[in-house]
Amino acid sequence: MFEEEENSLFLVVINHEEQYSIWPKEREVPKGWEAEGKVGTRQKCLEHIEKVWTDMRPLSLRKSTEEAENHKNSD
């Protein structure tokens, strides 16, 4: 089974919080996620995610942190 998985194709998927994952290409992408554009082996997709997902915080947390810092700096 592991060898079969190594040869399978995966999609890189992203959710509304800009969190990344991989999903088997032959399966329907689950609700709340969309294909990001990268298709490849499991390893290639994970390498892509490692390059592009540089801030692991969810988008909502990044925005609230940014707003708090902007508010603090405007005082």
PyMOL commands that set and color helices and strands:
alter all, ss='L'
color gray80, all
select helices_A, chain A and resi 2-7+42-52+59-74
alter helices_A, ss='H'
color red, helices_A
select strands_A, chain A and resi 10-15+20-24+33-40
alter strands_A, ss='S'
color yellow, strands_A
deselect
rebuild
show_as cartoon
